[in-house]
């Protein structure tokens, strides 16, 4: 039988690769939310109202 340590090491490598892939996939979302944090309440409200109007046209 193989040493169980190698199996654990393989799972750690898979977990690390999955975490890095998830981090890279979600980068655009994190960048988009980082930009919207600097908005004032009025700017955010206006942006949401514009989106609401555009959605109601459909």
C-alpha positions in Angstrom: 0.0 0.0 0.0 1.1 3.6 -0.5 1.8 6.0 2.3 -1.4 7.8 3.2 0.6 11.0 3.4 0.8 11.0 -0.4 -2.9 10.8 -0.7 -3.3 13.8 1.6 -0.7 15.7 -0.3 -2.6 15.0 -3.6 -5.8 16.3 -2.1 -4.1 19.4 -0.8 -2.8 20.1 -4.3 -6.3 19.7 -5.8 -7.8 21.9 -3.1 -5.2 24.6 -3.7 -5.7 24.5 -7.5 -9.5 24.7 -7.0 -9.1 27.7 -4.7 -6.9 29.5 -7.2 -9.2 28.7 -10.1 -12.2 30.0 -8.1 -10.3 33.2 -7.2 -9.4 33.8 -10.8 -13.0 33.2 -12.0 -14.5 35.5 -9.5 -12.0 38.4 -10.1 -14.3 40.4 -12.4 -17.1 40.3 -9.8 -14.7 41.4 -7.1 -13.4 44.2 -9.3 -16.9 45.4 -10.1 -18.0 45.5 -6.5 -14.8 47.3 -5.5 -15.7 50.1 -7.9 -19.2 50.4 -6.6 -18.1 50.8 -3.0 -16.9 54.3 -3.7 -20.3 55.5 -4.7 -22.5 57.7 -2.6 -26.0 56.7 -1.6 -27.5 59.0 -4.2 -25.3 57.7 -7.0 -26.2 54.1 -6.1 -29.9 54.9 -6.0 -29.8 56.6 -9.4 -27.9 53.6 -10.9 -30.5 51.2 -9.5 -33.4 53.4 -10.8 -31.9 53.5 -14.3 -31.5 49.7 -14.3 -35.1 49.4 -13.1 -36.4 51.6 -15.8 -34.4 49.7 -18.4 -35.7 46.4 -17.2 -39.3 47.6 -17.2 -39.0 48.5 -20.9 -38.7 44.8 -21.8 
